[in-house]
Amino acid sequence: MSNPYRSTEPTVISFSGGRTSAYMLWKVLDAYDGELPDNFKVCFANTGKEMPETLGFVRDCQEKWGVDIAWLEFCPNEKFKVVSYEAAARNGEPFAELIVKKKYVPNLFARFCTSDLKVIPINKYLESVGFQDFSTFVGIRADEPRRVAKQRGKEGYVLPLADENIGLKDIYDFWSNNDFDLNLPNINGYTHWGNCDLCYLKSYQKKLSIVRERPDLVGWWIDKEKKHRFRSDHPNYQEMQIIATSQDSFDFGDDESIPCFCGD
């Protein structure tokens, strides 16, 4: 059986900065005895609203594993710019610039943040370095059947974790025994702090718990909702700030987070 983490064609590793995609990166490195061949590129797209721990984790993967990771950000004029851990935006600047350009905030029906802040900068960067006709390795696990089915239908996406039947327990076990880790809660391999800190695609309860734990994060989102709502089926961020400091609660039943990257 062929190794799902090897590829002979131009291949991009889409690194979200989370434990699952980092595990995928490690598996690819392991398949090549710790050194990526020239036909691989690793890209991390920073929105400016990633948790500081996420940025530190990407840096640690880069330094401890000796792998070159392209740090990219949306730029209104050039579509992307190359940054570094030190120069990476930490106050939502790329996201805010995109909202100014679009003149409204993204929502459930116009998720342009995913494409404009992540997919397009990565594609434009690869184009600029002559990387064409590539496949993309995405960190989707076997225990995410709906996402697996969706991505299987898209040309150019490869799911090596799903191909190897990797699930959350495998992710948890790996990072529990590794010499470094993402410095965010490891709840059986998962954390709700991934992606943008208070991403509107997260479930209401997850957003509310983050507002309660880190009330300093909500101000940026409140400011961006002054004219338009991110989503109308949840309380807005101003309301969540109030609810987080009170005993009130809203029941949204089986409300779930919506994945925002890895080819979505």
C-alpha positions in Angstrom: 0.0 0.0 0.0 1.4 3.4 -1.0 2.2 6.0 1.7 -0.6 8.6 1.7 1.8 11.3 2.9 4.1 11.0 -0.1 3.5 12.8 -3.5 5.5 13.0 -6.7 3.7 16.1 -8.0 3.7 19.7 -6.8 1.9 19.6 -3.4 0.8 22.3 -1.0 0.4 21.5 2.7 -2.4 23.7 4.0 -1.4 24.5 7.5 -4.2 26.1 9.6 -2.1 26.3 12.7 -4.0 23.7 14.6 -3.1 20.3 16.1 -4.6 18.3 13.2 -2.9 20.0 10.4 0.4 20.1 12.3 0.1 16.4 12.8 -0.4 16.0 9.1 2.7 18.1 8.5 4.7 15.9 10.8 3.5 12.7 9.1 4.6 14.1 5.7 8.0 15.0 7.2 8.3 11.6 8.7 7.5 10.0 5.3 10.6 11.8 4.0 12.9 11.2 6.9 12.4 14.7 8.3 13.1 16.8 5.2 10.5 17.9 2.7 11.4 17.4 -1.0 11.2 20.4 -3.4 7.8 19.5 -4.7 6.2 20.4 -1.4 5.3 23.8 0.0 3.8 24.6 3.4 1.6 27.7 3.8 0.0 29.3 6.8 -2.4 32.2 6.2 -2.7 34.6 9.1 -6.0 36.6 9.4 -4.7 38.8 12.2 -7.3 37.3 14.5 -5.5 34.1 15.3 -4.8 33.4 19.0 -1.2 34.3 20.0 -0.7 30.7 21.0 -1.5 29.6 17.4 1.2 31.9 16.0 3.7 30.5 18.6 2.7 27.0 17.6 3.4 27.6 13.9 6.7 29.1 14.8 7.6 26.1 17.0 6.7 23.7 14.2 8.9 25.6 11.8 11.9 25.8 14.1 11.7 22.5 15.9 11.0 20.4 12.8 13.3 22.5 10.6 10.6 23.0 7.9 10.1 26.2 5.8 6.6 27.6 6.3 5.4 30.5 4.2 3.6 33.0 6.5 1.1 34.9 4.4 -1.5 37.7 4.9 -4.1 39.4 2.8 -3.0 42.6 1.3 -5.6 44.8 -0.5 -3.4 45.9 -3.4 -1.3 42.8 -4.0 -3.7 40.1 -2.8 -1.0 38.8 -0.4 2.2 39.6 1.4 4.8 37.4 3.0 5.4 38.0 6.7 7.0 36.1 9.6 6.3 35.3 13.2 7.7 38.6 14.3 5.9 40.6 11.6 2.6 38.8 11.7 -0.5 40.9 12.3 -1.9 40.4 15.8 -4.8 42.9 16.0 -7.0 41.8 13.1 -5.4 44.2 10.5 -5.7 41.9 7.4 -9.3 41.0 8.3 -10.2 44.7 8.9 -8.7 45.8 5.6 -10.8 43.1 3.8 -14.0 44.4 5.5 -13.2 47.9 4.4 -12.6 46.8 0.9 -15.8 44.8 0.7 -17.8 47.4 2.6 -19.6 44.7 4.7 -18.7 41.9 7.0 -18.8 38.2 5.9 -21.8 36.1 6.8 -23.1 32.6 6.4 -24.1 33.3 2.8 -21.0 35.3 1.8 -18.0 33.6 3.5 -15.5 35.7 1.6 -13.1 35.8 4.6 -12.1 32.2 4.0 -11.4 32.7 0.3 -9.9 36.2 0.5 -7.9 35.9 3.7 -6.7 32.3 3.2 -7.2 30.6 -0.1 -6.4 33.5 -2.5 -3.3 34.6 -0.6 -1.9 31.1 -0.7 -2.7 30.6 -4.4 -1.3 34.0 -5.3 1.9 33.3 -3.4 2.3 29.9 -5.0 1.8 31.5 -8.4 4.5 34.1 -7.6 7.1 31.4 -6.9 6.2 29.4 -10.0 4.3 26.6 -8.2 1.6 25.5 -10.6 -0.8 22.6 -11.2 -0.5 21.5 -7.6 -2.5 19.3 -5.2 -3.4 20.4 -1.7 -3.0 18.2 1.4 -5.7 19.2 3.9 -6.0 18.1 7.5 -9.4 16.5 7.5 -9.7 13.4 9.7 -11.6 10.1 9.1 -14.0 11.0 11.9 -15.2 14.0 10.0 -17.3 12.1 7.5 -19.3 15.1 6.1 -16.2 17.1 5.5 -14.5 14.1 4.0 -17.4 13.5 1.6 -17.4 17.2 0.6 -13.7 17.4 -0.1 -13.6 14.1 -2.0 -15.7 15.7 -4.6 -13.3 18.5 -5.2 -10.5 18.2 -7.7 -7.0 18.7 -6.4 -7.6 18.0 -2.7 -5.9 15.1 -0.9 -6.9 13.9 2.5 -4.0 11.8 3.8 -5.3 11.7 7.4 -8.7 10.3 6.3 -6.9 7.9 4.0 -5.0 6.5 7.0 -8.1 6.4 9.1 -6.7 9.0 11.6 -9.2 10.3 14.2 -9.1 12.7 17.2 -7.7 10.1 19.5 -4.6 9.8 17.3 -4.2 13.5 17.4 -4.6 13.6 21.2 -2.1 10.8 21.7 0.5 12.3 19.5 0.5 15.8 21.1 0.2 14.4 24.6 3.5 12.6 24.1 5.3 15.3 22.0 8.0 17.5 23.3 6.0 20.6 22.4 2.3 21.4 21.8 -0.2 24.1 21.0 -0.6 26.0 24.2 -4.4 25.9 24.1 -6.8 23.4 25.7 -6.4 19.8 24.4 -9.8 18.3 24.9 -9.3 14.8 23.5 -7.4 16.3 20.6 -9.7 19.2 20.0 -9.9 22.9 21.0 -12.6 25.4 20.3 -10.0 28.2 20.2 -8.9 27.4 16.7 -9.4 29.6 13.6 -10.1 33.3 14.3 -10.5 33.8 18.0 -14.3 34.6 17.9 -15.0 33.4 14.4 -18.7 33.9 13.6 -18.8 30.3 12.2 -18.2 28.9 15.7 -21.2 27.7 17.7 -22.9 30.2 19.9 -21.9 28.3 23.1 -18.3 28.2 22.1 -18.2 31.9 21.3 -19.9 32.7 24.6 -17.4 30.6 26.5 -14.5 32.4 24.8 -16.0 35.8 25.6 -16.3 34.7 29.3 -12.7 33.5 29.4 -11.2 36.3 27.3 -13.5 39.3 27.4 -10.6 41.4 25.8 -11.2 39.7 22.5 -14.8 40.7 21.8 -14.2 44.5 21.3 -12.8 44.0 17.7 -15.9 42.0 16.7 -18.3 44.5 18.3 -16.7 47.3 16.3 -17.0 45.4 13.0 -20.7 44.8 13.6 -21.6 48.5 13.9 -23.1 48.5 10.4 -23.7 44.8 9.4 -24.2 41.5 11.3 -22.0 38.5 10.9 -25.0 36.3 11.5 -28.6 36.9 12.5 -29.3 33.5 14.0 -27.1 34.2 17.0 -27.0 37.2 19.4 -24.6 39.8 18.1 -21.2 40.3 19.8 -22.4 43.2 21.8 -25.2 41.1 23.2 -22.8 38.2 23.9 -20.6 40.5 25.9 -23.6 41.4 28.1 -24.8 37.8 28.4 -21.3 36.6 29.3 -21.4 38.8 32.4 -24.9 37.9 33.4 -26.7 34.7 34.3 -28.8 34.8 31.1 -28.4 32.1 28.5 -29.8 31.2 25.1 -30.5 27.7 24.0 -29.5 26.9 20.4 -30.1 23.2 20.6 -27.6 21.3 18.5 -25.9 24.4 17.2 -22.5 23.4 15.8 -19.4 25.2 14.6 -18.9 25.4 10.8 -15.4 24.6 9.6 -13.7 27.6 7.9 -10.6 26.3 6.2 -8.9 23.2 4.8 -10.5 23.6 1.4 -14.0 24.7 2.5 
